[in-house]
Amino acid sequence: MACILSNVDGTPVLRLSGAVGISEGEALREALLRLIESTENPTVAMDGVTEVDVCTLQLLVAAQKSAAKAGKSLNLADISEPFHQAAESAGMADSFGLKDE
């Protein structure tokens, strides 16, 4: 997994790529918390995600809840097909605002 914090039009964006799984959980958790703390509009770009497990999906839902407690909304952008499929298979597509295809 690559987890890169970049700026897009002056807004911090956490860009994930590759296989994102439980072994990267702690690093991803810390990156998500830093992102939520550092910006009013936290965004995670998912277009480079090639594989994702249920633990990562649960971590993203927890990050959404943390953002909500801070009065923010964690935005997932550029959802990759593997992420979409994993969320659907886990019955979590609604948690990410994804429609069943």
VODOGU-505518 format. One line per field, with one value per atom (N, C-alpha, C): residue number from 1; atom name; x, y, z; residue in three letters. Coordinates in steps of 0.001 Angstrom, whole numbers, plus 500000, padded with zeros to 6 digits. Layout:
i [NUM,...]
at [CA,...]
c1 [X,...]
c2 [Y,...]
c3 [Z,...]
aa [ALA,...]
END
This chain:
i [1,1,1,2,2,2,3,3,3,4,4,4,5,5,5,6,6,6,7,7,7,8,8,8,9,9,9,10,10,10,11,11,11,12,12,12,13,13,13,14,14,14,15,15,15,16,16,16,17,17,17,18,18,18,19,19,19,20,20,20,21,21,21,22,22,22,23,23,23,24,24,24,25,25,25,26,26,26,27,27,27,28,28,28,29,29,29,30,30,30,31,31,31,32,32,32,33,33,33,34,34,34,35,35,35,36,36,36,37,37,37,38,38,38,39,39,39,40,40,40,41,41,41,42,42,42,43,43,43,44,44,44,45,45,45,46,46,46,47,47,47,48,48,48,49,49,49,50,50,50,51,51,51,52,52,52,53,53,53,54,54,54,55,55,55,56,56,56,57,57,57,58,58,58,59,59,59,60,60,60,61,61,61,62,62,62,63,63,63,64,64,64,65,65,65,66,66,66,67,67,67,68,68,68,69,69,69,70,70,70,71,71,71,72,72,72,73,73,73,74,74,74,75,75,75,76,76,76,77,77,77,78,78,78,79,79,79,80,80,80,81,81,81,82,82,82,83,83,83,84,84,84,85,85,85,86,86,86,87,87,87,88,88,88,89,89,89,90,90,90,91,91,91,92,92,92,93,93,93,94,94,94,95,95,95,96,96,96,97,97,97,98,98,98,99,99,99,100,100,100,101,101,101]
at [N,CA,C,N,CA,C,N,CA,C,N,CA,C,N,CA,C,N,CA,C,N,CA,C,N,CA,C,N,CA,C,N,CA,C,N,CA,C,N,CA,C,N,CA,C,N,CA,C,N,CA,C,N,CA,C,N,CA,C,N,CA,C,N,CA,C,N,CA,C,N,CA,C,N,CA,C,N,CA,C,N,CA,C,N,CA,C,N,CA,C,N,CA,C,N,CA,C,N,CA,C,N,CA,C,N,CA,C,N,CA,C,N,CA,C,N,CA,C,N,CA,C,N,CA,C,N,CA,C,N,CA,C,N,CA,C,N,CA,C,N,CA,C,N,CA,C,N,CA,C,N,CA,C,N,CA,C,N,CA,C,N,CA,C,N,CA,C,N,CA,C,N,CA,C,N,CA,C,N,CA,C,N,CA,C,N,CA,C,N,CA,C,N,CA,C,N,CA,C,N,CA,C,N,CA,C,N,CA,C,N,CA,C,N,CA,C,N,CA,C,N,CA,C,N,CA,C,N,CA,C,N,CA,C,N,CA,C,N,CA,C,N,CA,C,N,CA,C,N,CA,C,N,CA,C,N,CA,C,N,CA,C,N,CA,C,N,CA,C,N,CA,C,N,CA,C,N,CA,C,N,CA,C,N,CA,C,N,CA,C,N,CA,C,N,CA,C,N,CA,C,N,CA,C,N,CA,C,N,CA,C,N,CA,C,N,CA,C,N,CA,C,N,CA,C,N,CA,C,N,CA,C,N,CA,C,N,CA,C,N,CA,C,N,CA,C,N,CA,C,N,CA,C]
c1 [500844,500000,500882,500497,501093,500043,500482,499583,500276,499849,500533,499593,500038,499272,499755,498837,499187,498172,498446,497529,496908,495583,494864,494092,494479,493866,493870,494978,495119,494458,493848,493179,493973,494275,494982,494126,494748,494084,495000,494440,495180,494912,495949,495803,496316,495402,495758,495931,496880,497058,497594,497377,497828,496857,497362,496561,496575,495380,495252,494589,495360,494841,495216,494946,495129,496576,497525,498928,499281,498505,498722,497777,496991,495937,496398,497445,497892,498388,499169,499664,498506,497522,496363,495541,495350,494598,495240,496551,497258,497154,497273,497177,495774,494755,493375,493119,493586,493389,494099,495325,496048,495297,494763,494006,492780,492031,490816,491142,492239,492637,493137,493711,494423,493588,492373,491598,490109,489411,487959,487225,487886,487255,488135,488243,489143,488680,489612,489299,490333,489826,490684,490422,491453,491345,491635,490699,490765,491045,491349,491465,492607,493607,494733,494617,493518,493349,493055,493889,493724,493109,493157,492611,492376,491281,490968,490289,490569,489933,488891,488146,487064,487601,488765,489345,489556,490004,490206,488873,487869,486537,486024,486202,485765,486536,487817,488639,488156,487777,487260,485914,485066,483799,484080,485041,485410,485954,486718,487248,486116,485107,483942,483268,483159,482539,483388,484703,485597,485469,485389,485225,483893,482843,481520,481535,482232,482342,483050,483932,484659,483887,482660,481848,482254,482900,483392,482810,483021,482598,483806,484132,485243,484751,485356,484955,485854,485239,485988,485792,486896,486840,487471,487056,487675,487715,486564,486461,486872,487820,488241,487233,487211,486306,486595,487863,488117,487582,487685,487141,485625,485007,483545,483082,483729,483359,483531,484616,484859,483790,483439,482403,481061,480735,479491,479500,480608,480713,480582,481076,481019,479693,478814,477541,477700,478768,479071,478987,478467,478420,477662,476569,475785,476593,477503,478336,479195,479463,480314,479526,478211,477378,477452,477786,477907,476616,476227,475020,475392,474513,474711,474542,475393,475299,474616]
c2 [498821,500000,501233,502153,503478,504419,505280,506216,507577,508418,509675,510842,511769,512981,514050,514551,515577,516706,517766,518899,518948,519062,519235,520541,521516,522847,523405,523184,523706,522879,521750,520896,519605,519234,517976,516777,515862,514642,513468,512466,511244,510294,509939,509086,507685,506702,505309,504568,503628,502813,501442,500497,499128,498352,497264,496426,497040,497262,497889,496870,496394,495354,495558,494537,494616,494926,494480,494730,496221,496991,498442,499218,498527,499147,500280,500070,501106,502351,502151,503295,504053,503318,503964,504703,504102,504752,506091,506080,507306,508359,507937,508879,509479,508655,509148,510151,509846,510765,512093,512048,513287,514093,513393,514069,514762,514048,514613,515830,515758,516871,518073,517836,518894,519697,519260,519963,519929,520912,520975,520038,519645,518816,517597,516663,515512,514620,514344,513548,512445,511251,510103,509684,509723,509296,507801,507065,505598,505000,505830,505334,504350,504368,503451,502170,501988,500791,499590,498560,497355,496200,496302,495253,495854,495434,495954,494853,494786,493767,494401,493546,494012,494862,494538,495343,496790,496968,498319,499034,498317,498916,499374,498538,498896,500101,500162,501298,502591,502522,503703,504150,503202,503559,504230,503703,504320,505734,505925,507261,508216,507717,508544,509008,508107,508449,509452,509289,510246,511629,511659,512939,513583,512787,513311,513897,513241,513766,515113,515323,516589,517603,517252,518149,518191,517126,517076,515854,515798,514649,514109,512838,512209,511813,512403,512155,511111,510119,509149,509536,509725,510180,509140,509175,508338,506869,506326,504946,503977,503107,502099,500952,500238,499097,498018,497685,496687,497122,498417,498901,498764,499176,499104,497651,496734,495320,494772,495143,494668,495195,496469,497054,496370,496088,495385,493972,493254,491874,491807,492828,492872,493427,493835,494425,495812,496515,497827,498952,498678,499704,500944,500739,501883,502763,502178,502947,503980,503701,504598,505330,505251,505941,505347,504061,503398,502682,502749,502075,500689,499717,498395,498512,497804,497837,496598]
c3 [500000,500000,500000,499166,499217,499780,500671,501347,501298,500365,500115,500384,501212,501471,500495,499685,498711,498784,498065,497993,496613,496571,495324,495452,494678,494736,496157,496882,498229,499315,498939,499910,500099,501349,501578,501148,500403,499948,500270,500926,501196,500041,499294,498119,498458,498340,498609,497297,497289,496098,496488,495600,495824,496693,497255,498144,499536,500085,501404,502316,503314,504186,505630,506414,507862,508247,507463,507822,507744,506999,506902,507809,508598,509387,510286,511043,511985,511252,510185,509414,508766,508251,507632,508674,509829,510914,511285,511475,511837,510736,509483,508363,508284,508493,508456,509575,510777,511900,511663,511131,510808,509753,508744,507694,508276,509110,509704,510561,511304,512162,511362,510180,509473,508483,508192,507173,507479,506980,507167,506214,505130,504108,503814,504781,504575,503419,502506,501322,501156,500837,500554,499116,498286,496890,496824,496212,496213,494841,493836,492469,492255,493106,492943,493732,494462,495295,494406,494530,493717,494501,495823,496688,498067,498712,500040,500835,502133,502962,503884,504566,505436,506581,507091,508182,507738,506516,505992,505815,505325,505183,506547,507566,508916,509434,509143,509561,508902,507647,506962,507539,507920,508568,509911,510661,511938,511717,510658,510344,509977,509268,508958,510249,511215,512497,513265,513232,513896,513264,511951,511260,511651,511711,512073,513477,514407,515771,515792,514821,514719,513874,513474,512675,511213,510751,509375,508674,507382,506591,505844,506068,505355,503970,502964,501584,500946,500316,499524,498068,497360,495969,495053,493817,492782,493195,493546,494023,492919,493213,492239,492206,491111,490973,492024,492314,493358,494733,495048,496318,496313,495226,495105,495266,494599,494676,496091,496751,498113,499068,498913,499769,499535,498295,497985,498566,498376,498874,500389,501066,502525,503036,502122,502528,503107,502710,503277,502254,501067,500020,500487,501215,501706,502649,503391,504323,503602,502325,501539,500460,500529,499558,498167,498098,496794,496458,495233,494764,494246,494471,493884,492372,491664,490196,489703]
aa [MET,MET,MET,ALA,ALA,ALA,CYS,CYS,CYS,ILE,ILE,ILE,LEU,LEU,LEU,SER,SER,SER,ASN,ASN,ASN,VAL,VAL,VAL,ASP,ASP,ASP,GLY,GLY,GLY,THR,THR,THR,PRO,PRO,PRO,VAL,VAL,VAL,LEU,LEU,LEU,ARG,ARG,ARG,LEU,LEU,LEU,SER,SER,SER,GLY,GLY,GLY,ALA,ALA,ALA,VAL,VAL,VAL,GLY,GLY,GLY,ILE,ILE,ILE,SER,SER,SER,GLU,GLU,GLU,GLY,GLY,GLY,GLU,GLU,GLU,ALA,ALA,ALA,LEU,LEU,LEU,ARG,ARG,ARG,GLU,GLU,GLU,ALA,ALA,ALA,LEU,LEU,LEU,LEU,LEU,LEU,ARG,ARG,ARG,LEU,LEU,LEU,ILE,ILE,ILE,GLU,GLU,GLU,SER,SER,SER,THR,THR,THR,GLU,GLU,GLU,ASN,ASN,ASN,PRO,PRO,PRO,THR,THR,THR,VAL,VAL,VAL,ALA,ALA,ALA,MET,MET,MET,ASP,ASP,ASP,GLY,GLY,GLY,VAL,VAL,VAL,THR,THR,THR,GLU,GLU,GLU,VAL,VAL,VAL,ASP,ASP,ASP,VAL,VAL,VAL,CYS,CYS,CYS,THR,THR,THR,LEU,LEU,LEU,GLN,GLN,GLN,LEU,LEU,LEU,LEU,LEU,LEU,VAL,VAL,VAL,ALA,ALA,ALA,ALA,ALA,ALA,GLN,GLN,GLN,LYS,LYS,LYS,SER,SER,SER,ALA,ALA,ALA,ALA,ALA,ALA,LYS,LYS,LYS,ALA,ALA,ALA,GLY,GLY,GLY,LYS,LYS,LYS,SER,SER,SER,LEU,LEU,LEU,ASN,ASN,ASN,LEU,LEU,LEU,ALA,ALA,ALA,ASP,ASP,ASP,ILE,ILE,ILE,SER,SER,SER,GLU,GLU,GLU,PRO,PRO,PRO,PHE,PHE,PHE,HIS,HIS,HIS,GLN,GLN,GLN,ALA,ALA,ALA,ALA,ALA,ALA,GLU,GLU,GLU,SER,SER,SER,ALA,ALA,ALA,GLY,GLY,GLY,MET,MET,MET,ALA,ALA,ALA,ASP,ASP,ASP,SER,SER,SER,PHE,PHE,PHE,GLY,GLY,GLY,LEU,LEU,LEU,LYS,LYS,LYS,ASP,ASP,ASP,GLU,GLU,GLU]
END
